[in-house]
């Protein structure tokens, strides 16, 4: 996993799937609001539909000019998405976690789990 303070340096770099194939470009990072750690990235994929796909950052690895995630391209391409000028709605958070079979739990006060930076 990469350090949170280096995230801005990776915006615009390539995101690779588990096989090293390019999925798209890193657009933003969503942090876990309970732990303040990077949890998901949005990846801009495709030239026609121009949507942002969500991909978990657990076990992500960085290299020169790329970020490699541990998920396959098809799973990522089928992930929940938002428009390039959109924001993840609180009601849509569970679907992002469920898509990757990750546990989802709101904060103790019912607050959002993910925050964009």
Chimera marker file (.cmm) of the C-alpha trace (Angstrom):
<marker_set name="trace">
<marker id="1" x="0.000" y="0.000" z="0.000" r="1" g="1" b="0" radius="0.5"/>
<marker id="2" x="1.217" y="3.478" z="-0.705" r="1" g="1" b="0" radius="0.5"/>
<marker id="3" x="1.360" y="6.301" z="1.792" r="1" g="1" b="0" radius="0.5"/>
<marker id="4" x="-1.569" y="8.693" z="1.993" r="1" g="1" b="0" radius="0.5"/>
<marker id="5" x="0.635" y="11.776" z="1.679" r="1" g="1" b="0" radius="0.5"/>
<marker id="6" x="1.820" y="10.606" z="-1.756" r="1" g="1" b="0" radius="0.5"/>
<marker id="7" x="-1.652" y="10.260" z="-3.258" r="1" g="1" b="0" radius="0.5"/>
<marker id="8" x="-1.644" y="13.540" z="-5.150" r="1" g="1" b="0" radius="0.5"/>
<marker id="9" x="1.483" y="12.393" z="-6.965" r="1" g="1" b="0" radius="0.5"/>
<marker id="10" x="-0.418" y="9.432" z="-8.445" r="1" g="1" b="0" radius="0.5"/>
<marker id="11" x="-3.475" y="11.269" z="-9.810" r="1" g="1" b="0" radius="0.5"/>
<marker id="12" x="-3.430" y="10.910" z="-13.591" r="1" g="1" b="0" radius="0.5"/>
<marker id="13" x="-1.201" y="7.819" z="-13.577" r="1" g="1" b="0" radius="0.5"/>
<marker id="14" x="-2.158" y="4.437" z="-15.048" r="1" g="1" b="0" radius="0.5"/>
<marker id="15" x="-4.098" y="1.905" z="-13.009" r="1" g="1" b="0" radius="0.5"/>
<marker id="16" x="-3.255" y="-1.708" z="-13.842" r="1" g="1" b="0" radius="0.5"/>
<marker id="17" x="-5.257" y="-4.826" z="-13.059" r="1" g="1" b="0" radius="0.5"/>
<marker id="18" x="-3.847" y="-7.934" z="-11.355" r="1" g="1" b="0" radius="0.5"/>
<marker id="19" x="-2.363" y="-9.105" z="-14.676" r="1" g="1" b="0" radius="0.5"/>
<marker id="20" x="-0.648" y="-5.788" z="-15.411" r="1" g="1" b="0" radius="0.5"/>
<marker id="21" x="-3.171" y="-4.688" z="-18.057" r="1" g="1" b="0" radius="0.5"/>
<marker id="22" x="-4.148" y="-1.021" z="-18.040" r="1" g="1" b="0" radius="0.5"/>
<marker id="23" x="-7.676" y="-0.405" z="-16.775" r="1" g="1" b="0" radius="0.5"/>
<marker id="24" x="-7.646" y="3.388" z="-16.873" r="1" g="1" b="0" radius="0.5"/>
<marker id="25" x="-6.273" y="6.464" z="-15.132" r="1" g="1" b="0" radius="0.5"/>
<marker id="26" x="-6.350" y="7.277" z="-11.407" r="1" g="1" b="0" radius="0.5"/>
<marker id="27" x="-8.799" y="10.132" z="-10.894" r="1" g="1" b="0" radius="0.5"/>
<marker id="28" x="-9.371" y="10.351" z="-7.132" r="1" g="1" b="0" radius="0.5"/>
<marker id="29" x="-9.097" y="8.477" z="-3.861" r="1" g="1" b="0" radius="0.5"/>
<marker id="30" x="-11.796" y="7.734" z="-1.301" r="1" g="1" b="0" radius="0.5"/>
<marker id="31" x="-10.650" y="7.301" z="2.292" r="1" g="1" b="0" radius="0.5"/>
<marker id="32" x="-12.155" y="5.106" z="4.982" r="1" g="1" b="0" radius="0.5"/>
<marker id="33" x="-13.591" y="7.721" z="7.346" r="1" g="1" b="0" radius="0.5"/>
<marker id="34" x="-13.049" y="5.499" z="10.397" r="1" g="1" b="0" radius="0.5"/>
<marker id="35" x="-9.346" y="4.811" z="9.810" r="1" g="1" b="0" radius="0.5"/>
<marker id="36" x="-8.365" y="7.725" z="7.540" r="1" g="1" b="0" radius="0.5"/>
<marker id="37" x="-6.642" y="5.290" z="5.175" r="1" g="1" b="0" radius="0.5"/>
<marker id="38" x="-7.014" y="5.064" z="1.389" r="1" g="1" b="0" radius="0.5"/>
<marker id="39" x="-9.810" y="2.563" z="0.683" r="1" g="1" b="0" radius="0.5"/>
<marker id="40" x="-10.969" y="2.977" z="-2.929" r="1" g="1" b="0" radius="0.5"/>
<marker id="41" x="-9.791" y="4.750" z="-6.046" r="1" g="1" b="0" radius="0.5"/>
<marker id="42" x="-11.869" y="6.017" z="-8.900" r="1" g="1" b="0" radius="0.5"/>
<marker id="43" x="-10.481" y="5.074" z="-12.273" r="1" g="1" b="0" radius="0.5"/>
<marker id="44" x="-11.371" y="6.943" z="-15.433" r="1" g="1" b="0" radius="0.5"/>
<marker id="45" x="-11.885" y="4.269" z="-18.041" r="1" g="1" b="0" radius="0.5"/>
<marker id="46" x="-12.955" y="4.497" z="-21.645" r="1" g="1" b="0" radius="0.5"/>
<marker id="47" x="-13.045" y="7.382" z="-24.061" r="1" g="1" b="0" radius="0.5"/>
<marker id="48" x="-16.708" y="7.141" z="-24.980" r="1" g="1" b="0" radius="0.5"/>
<marker id="49" x="-18.687" y="6.695" z="-21.764" r="1" g="1" b="0" radius="0.5"/>
<marker id="50" x="-16.223" y="8.662" z="-19.581" r="1" g="1" b="0" radius="0.5"/>
<marker id="51" x="-17.269" y="7.210" z="-16.249" r="1" g="1" b="0" radius="0.5"/>
<marker id="52" x="-15.368" y="6.710" z="-13.019" r="1" g="1" b="0" radius="0.5"/>
<marker id="53" x="-15.145" y="3.139" z="-11.756" r="1" g="1" b="0" radius="0.5"/>
<marker id="54" x="-14.486" y="2.217" z="-8.134" r="1" g="1" b="0" radius="0.5"/>
<marker id="55" x="-11.673" y="-0.188" z="-7.254" r="1" g="1" b="0" radius="0.5"/>
<marker id="56" x="-10.389" y="-1.140" z="-3.779" r="1" g="1" b="0" radius="0.5"/>
<marker id="57" x="-6.859" y="-0.144" z="-2.837" r="1" g="1" b="0" radius="0.5"/>
<marker id="58" x="-6.199" y="-3.012" z="-0.428" r="1" g="1" b="0" radius="0.5"/>
<marker id="59" x="-2.879" y="-4.634" z="-1.388" r="1" g="1" b="0" radius="0.5"/>
<marker id="60" x="-2.286" y="-2.088" z="-4.176" r="1" g="1" b="0" radius="0.5"/>
<marker id="61" x="1.305" y="-1.787" z="-5.378" r="1" g="1" b="0" radius="0.5"/>
<marker id="62" x="2.954" y="1.237" z="-6.975" r="1" g="1" b="0" radius="0.5"/>
<marker id="63" x="5.617" y="1.296" z="-9.644" r="1" g="1" b="0" radius="0.5"/>
<marker id="64" x="7.060" y="3.954" z="-11.891" r="1" g="1" b="0" radius="0.5"/>
<marker id="65" x="4.036" y="5.803" z="-13.302" r="1" g="1" b="0" radius="0.5"/>
<marker id="66" x="1.475" y="3.104" z="-12.373" r="1" g="1" b="0" radius="0.5"/>
<marker id="67" x="-0.665" y="1.707" z="-9.595" r="1" g="1" b="0" radius="0.5"/>
<marker id="68" x="-1.466" y="-2.019" z="-9.684" r="1" g="1" b="0" radius="0.5"/>
<marker id="69" x="-4.569" y="-3.353" z="-7.921" r="1" g="1" b="0" radius="0.5"/>
<marker id="70" x="-5.329" y="-6.967" z="-7.040" r="1" g="1" b="0" radius="0.5"/>
<marker id="71" x="-8.516" y="-7.245" z="-9.095" r="1" g="1" b="0" radius="0.5"/>
<marker id="72" x="-9.163" y="-8.345" z="-12.681" r="1" g="1" b="0" radius="0.5"/>
<marker id="73" x="-10.094" y="-5.990" z="-15.487" r="1" g="1" b="0" radius="0.5"/>
<marker id="74" x="-13.577" y="-7.470" z="-16.035" r="1" g="1" b="0" radius="0.5"/>
<marker id="75" x="-14.499" y="-7.153" z="-12.355" r="1" g="1" b="0" radius="0.5"/>
<marker id="76" x="-13.279" y="-3.548" z="-12.338" r="1" g="1" b="0" radius="0.5"/>
<marker id="77" x="-15.091" y="-2.666" z="-15.580" r="1" g="1" b="0" radius="0.5"/>
<marker id="78" x="-18.337" y="-4.071" z="-14.109" r="1" g="1" b="0" radius="0.5"/>
<marker id="79" x="-17.923" y="-2.095" z="-10.861" r="1" g="1" b="0" radius="0.5"/>
<marker id="80" x="-20.312" y="0.621" z="-9.689" r="1" g="1" b="0" radius="0.5"/>
<marker id="81" x="-19.486" y="3.929" z="-11.327" r="1" g="1" b="0" radius="0.5"/>
<marker id="82" x="-20.271" y="7.626" z="-11.234" r="1" g="1" b="0" radius="0.5"/>
<marker id="83" x="-20.124" y="10.298" z="-13.961" r="1" g="1" b="0" radius="0.5"/>
<marker id="84" x="-16.776" y="12.098" z="-14.249" r="1" g="1" b="0" radius="0.5"/>
<marker id="85" x="-18.296" y="15.151" z="-12.561" r="1" g="1" b="0" radius="0.5"/>
<marker id="86" x="-20.233" y="13.084" z="-10.016" r="1" g="1" b="0" radius="0.5"/>
<marker id="87" x="-19.840" y="12.166" z="-6.379" r="1" g="1" b="0" radius="0.5"/>
<marker id="88" x="-20.559" y="8.846" z="-4.689" r="1" g="1" b="0" radius="0.5"/>
<marker id="89" x="-23.947" y="9.062" z="-2.970" r="1" g="1" b="0" radius="0.5"/>
<marker id="90" x="-24.143" y="7.709" z="0.584" r="1" g="1" b="0" radius="0.5"/>
<marker id="91" x="-26.863" y="5.262" z="-0.455" r="1" g="1" b="0" radius="0.5"/>
<marker id="92" x="-24.563" y="3.801" z="-3.143" r="1" g="1" b="0" radius="0.5"/>
<marker id="93" x="-21.657" y="3.033" z="-0.794" r="1" g="1" b="0" radius="0.5"/>
<marker id="94" x="-22.795" y="-0.494" z="0.140" r="1" g="1" b="0" radius="0.5"/>
<marker id="95" x="-22.961" y="-1.530" z="-3.535" r="1" g="1" b="0" radius="0.5"/>
<marker id="96" x="-19.313" y="-0.571" z="-4.053" r="1" g="1" b="0" radius="0.5"/>
<marker id="97" x="-18.211" y="-2.833" z="-1.202" r="1" g="1" b="0" radius="0.5"/>
<marker id="98" x="-20.594" y="-5.642" z="-2.185" r="1" g="1" b="0" radius="0.5"/>
<marker id="99" x="-19.322" y="-5.690" z="-5.776" r="1" g="1" b="0" radius="0.5"/>
<marker id="100" x="-15.876" y="-6.712" z="-4.504" r="1" g="1" b="0" radius="0.5"/>
<marker id="101" x="-17.314" y="-8.934" z="-1.738" r="1" g="1" b="0" radius="0.5"/>
<marker id="102" x="-15.891" y="-6.661" z="0.964" r="1" g="1" b="0" radius="0.5"/>
<marker id="103" x="-17.659" y="-6.123" z="4.293" r="1" g="1" b="0" radius="0.5"/>
<marker id="104" x="-19.543" y="-2.850" z="4.654" r="1" g="1" b="0" radius="0.5"/>
<marker id="105" x="-20.428" y="-1.096" z="7.876" r="1" g="1" b="0" radius="0.5"/>
<marker id="106" x="-21.335" y="2.522" z="8.486" r="1" g="1" b="0" radius="0.5"/>
<marker id="107" x="-19.735" y="4.470" z="11.292" r="1" g="1" b="0" radius="0.5"/>
<marker id="108" x="-21.103" y="4.114" z="14.819" r="1" g="1" b="0" radius="0.5"/>
<marker id="109" x="-23.271" y="7.192" z="14.295" r="1" g="1" b="0" radius="0.5"/>
<marker id="110" x="-24.483" y="6.017" z="10.891" r="1" g="1" b="0" radius="0.5"/>
<marker id="111" x="-22.076" y="8.303" z="9.048" r="1" g="1" b="0" radius="0.5"/>
<marker id="112" x="-20.589" y="7.563" z="5.655" r="1" g="1" b="0" radius="0.5"/>
<marker id="113" x="-17.798" y="5.048" z="5.343" r="1" g="1" b="0" radius="0.5"/>
<marker id="114" x="-16.014" y="6.714" z="2.404" r="1" g="1" b="0" radius="0.5"/>
<marker id="115" x="-14.831" y="10.283" z="1.946" r="1" g="1" b="0" radius="0.5"/>
<marker id="116" x="-13.252" y="11.693" z="-1.220" r="1" g="1" b="0" radius="0.5"/>
<marker id="117" x="-10.001" y="13.638" z="-1.228" r="1" g="1" b="0" radius="0.5"/>
<link id1="1" id2="2" r="1" g="1" b="0" radius="0.2"/>
<link id1="2" id2="3" r="1" g="1" b="0" radius="0.2"/>
<link id1="3" id2="4" r="1" g="1" b="0" radius="0.2"/>
<link id1="4" id2="5" r="1" g="1" b="0" radius="0.2"/>
<link id1="5" id2="6" r="1" g="1" b="0" radius="0.2"/>
<link id1="6" id2="7" r="1" g="1" b="0" radius="0.2"/>
<link id1="7" id2="8" r="1" g="1" b="0" radius="0.2"/>
<link id1="8" id2="9" r="1" g="1" b="0" radius="0.2"/>
<link id1="9" id2="10" r="1" g="1" b="0" radius="0.2"/>
<link id1="10" id2="11" r="1" g="1" b="0" radius="0.2"/>
<link id1="11" id2="12" r="1" g="1" b="0" radius="0.2"/>
<link id1="12" id2="13" r="1" g="1" b="0" radius="0.2"/>
<link id1="13" id2="14" r="1" g="1" b="0" radius="0.2"/>
<link id1="14" id2="15" r="1" g="1" b="0" radius="0.2"/>
<link id1="15" id2="16" r="1" g="1" b="0" radius="0.2"/>
<link id1="16" id2="17" r="1" g="1" b="0" radius="0.2"/>
<link id1="17" id2="18" r="1" g="1" b="0" radius="0.2"/>
<link id1="18" id2="19" r="1" g="1" b="0" radius="0.2"/>
<link id1="19" id2="20" r="1" g="1" b="0" radius="0.2"/>
<link id1="20" id2="21" r="1" g="1" b="0" radius="0.2"/>
<link id1="21" id2="22" r="1" g="1" b="0" radius="0.2"/>
<link id1="22" id2="23" r="1" g="1" b="0" radius="0.2"/>
<link id1="23" id2="24" r="1" g="1" b="0" radius="0.2"/>
<link id1="24" id2="25" r="1" g="1" b="0" radius="0.2"/>
<link id1="25" id2="26" r="1" g="1" b="0" radius="0.2"/>
<link id1="26" id2="27" r="1" g="1" b="0" radius="0.2"/>
<link id1="27" id2="28" r="1" g="1" b="0" radius="0.2"/>
<link id1="28" id2="29" r="1" g="1" b="0" radius="0.2"/>
<link id1="29" id2="30" r="1" g="1" b="0" radius="0.2"/>
<link id1="30" id2="31" r="1" g="1" b="0" radius="0.2"/>
<link id1="31" id2="32" r="1" g="1" b="0" radius="0.2"/>
<link id1="32" id2="33" r="1" g="1" b="0" radius="0.2"/>
<link id1="33" id2="34" r="1" g="1" b="0" radius="0.2"/>
<link id1="34" id2="35" r="1" g="1" b="0" radius="0.2"/>
<link id1="35" id2="36" r="1" g="1" b="0" radius="0.2"/>
<link id1="36" id2="37" r="1" g="1" b="0" radius="0.2"/>
<link id1="37" id2="38" r="1" g="1" b="0" radius="0.2"/>
<link id1="38" id2="39" r="1" g="1" b="0" radius="0.2"/>
<link id1="39" id2="40" r="1" g="1" b="0" radius="0.2"/>
<link id1="40" id2="41" r="1" g="1" b="0" radius="0.2"/>
<link id1="41" id2="42" r="1" g="1" b="0" radius="0.2"/>
<link id1="42" id2="43" r="1" g="1" b="0" radius="0.2"/>
<link id1="43" id2="44" r="1" g="1" b="0" radius="0.2"/>
<link id1="44" id2="45" r="1" g="1" b="0" radius="0.2"/>
<link id1="45" id2="46" r="1" g="1" b="0" radius="0.2"/>
<link id1="46" id2="47" r="1" g="1" b="0" radius="0.2"/>
<link id1="47" id2="48" r="1" g="1" b="0" radius="0.2"/>
<link id1="48" id2="49" r="1" g="1" b="0" radius="0.2"/>
<link id1="49" id2="50" r="1" g="1" b="0" radius="0.2"/>
<link id1="50" id2="51" r="1" g="1" b="0" radius="0.2"/>
<link id1="51" id2="52" r="1" g="1" b="0" radius="0.2"/>
<link id1="52" id2="53" r="1" g="1" b="0" radius="0.2"/>
<link id1="53" id2="54" r="1" g="1" b="0" radius="0.2"/>
<link id1="54" id2="55" r="1" g="1" b="0" radius="0.2"/>
<link id1="55" id2="56" r="1" g="1" b="0" radius="0.2"/>
<link id1="56" id2="57" r="1" g="1" b="0" radius="0.2"/>
<link id1="57" id2="58" r="1" g="1" b="0" radius="0.2"/>
<link id1="58" id2="59" r="1" g="1" b="0" radius="0.2"/>
<link id1="59" id2="60" r="1" g="1" b="0" radius="0.2"/>
<link id1="60" id2="61" r="1" g="1" b="0" radius="0.2"/>
<link id1="61" id2="62" r="1" g="1" b="0" radius="0.2"/>
<link id1="62" id2="63" r="1" g="1" b="0" radius="0.2"/>
<link id1="63" id2="64" r="1" g="1" b="0" radius="0.2"/>
<link id1="64" id2="65" r="1" g="1" b="0" radius="0.2"/>
<link id1="65" id2="66" r="1" g="1" b="0" radius="0.2"/>
<link id1="66" id2="67" r="1" g="1" b="0" radius="0.2"/>
<link id1="67" id2="68" r="1" g="1" b="0" radius="0.2"/>
<link id1="68" id2="69" r="1" g="1" b="0" radius="0.2"/>
<link id1="69" id2="70" r="1" g="1" b="0" radius="0.2"/>
<link id1="70" id2="71" r="1" g="1" b="0" radius="0.2"/>
<link id1="71" id2="72" r="1" g="1" b="0" radius="0.2"/>
<link id1="72" id2="73" r="1" g="1" b="0" radius="0.2"/>
<link id1="73" id2="74" r="1" g="1" b="0" radius="0.2"/>
<link id1="74" id2="75" r="1" g="1" b="0" radius="0.2"/>
<link id1="75" id2="76" r="1" g="1" b="0" radius="0.2"/>
<link id1="76" id2="77" r="1" g="1" b="0" radius="0.2"/>
<link id1="77" id2="78" r="1" g="1" b="0" radius="0.2"/>
<link id1="78" id2="79" r="1" g="1" b="0" radius="0.2"/>
<link id1="79" id2="80" r="1" g="1" b="0" radius="0.2"/>
<link id1="80" id2="81" r="1" g="1" b="0" radius="0.2"/>
<link id1="81" id2="82" r="1" g="1" b="0" radius="0.2"/>
<link id1="82" id2="83" r="1" g="1" b="0" radius="0.2"/>
<link id1="83" id2="84" r="1" g="1" b="0" radius="0.2"/>
<link id1="84" id2="85" r="1" g="1" b="0" radius="0.2"/>
<link id1="85" id2="86" r="1" g="1" b="0" radius="0.2"/>
<link id1="86" id2="87" r="1" g="1" b="0" radius="0.2"/>
<link id1="87" id2="88" r="1" g="1" b="0" radius="0.2"/>
<link id1="88" id2="89" r="1" g="1" b="0" radius="0.2"/>
<link id1="89" id2="90" r="1" g="1" b="0" radius="0.2"/>
<link id1="90" id2="91" r="1" g="1" b="0" radius="0.2"/>
<link id1="91" id2="92" r="1" g="1" b="0" radius="0.2"/>
<link id1="92" id2="93" r="1" g="1" b="0" radius="0.2"/>
<link id1="93" id2="94" r="1" g="1" b="0" radius="0.2"/>
<link id1="94" id2="95" r="1" g="1" b="0" radius="0.2"/>
<link id1="95" id2="96" r="1" g="1" b="0" radius="0.2"/>
<link id1="96" id2="97" r="1" g="1" b="0" radius="0.2"/>
<link id1="97" id2="98" r="1" g="1" b="0" radius="0.2"/>
<link id1="98" id2="99" r="1" g="1" b="0" radius="0.2"/>
<link id1="99" id2="100" r="1" g="1" b="0" radius="0.2"/>
<link id1="100" id2="101" r="1" g="1" b="0" radius="0.2"/>
<link id1="101" id2="102" r="1" g="1" b="0" radius="0.2"/>
<link id1="102" id2="103" r="1" g="1" b="0" radius="0.2"/>
<link id1="103" id2="104" r="1" g="1" b="0" radius="0.2"/>
<link id1="104" id2="105" r="1" g="1" b="0" radius="0.2"/>
<link id1="105" id2="106" r="1" g="1" b="0" radius="0.2"/>
<link id1="106" id2="107" r="1" g="1" b="0" radius="0.2"/>
<link id1="107" id2="108" r="1" g="1" b="0" radius="0.2"/>
<link id1="108" id2="109" r="1" g="1" b="0" radius="0.2"/>
<link id1="109" id2="110" r="1" g="1" b="0" radius="0.2"/>
<link id1="110" id2="111" r="1" g="1" b="0" radius="0.2"/>
<link id1="111" id2="112" r="1" g="1" b="0" radius="0.2"/>
<link id1="112" id2="113" r="1" g="1" b="0" radius="0.2"/>
<link id1="113" id2="114" r="1" g="1" b="0" radius="0.2"/>
<link id1="114" id2="115" r="1" g="1" b="0" radius="0.2"/>
<link id1="115" id2="116" r="1" g="1" b="0" radius="0.2"/>
<link id1="116" id2="117" r="1" g="1" b="0" radius="0.2"/>
</marker_set>
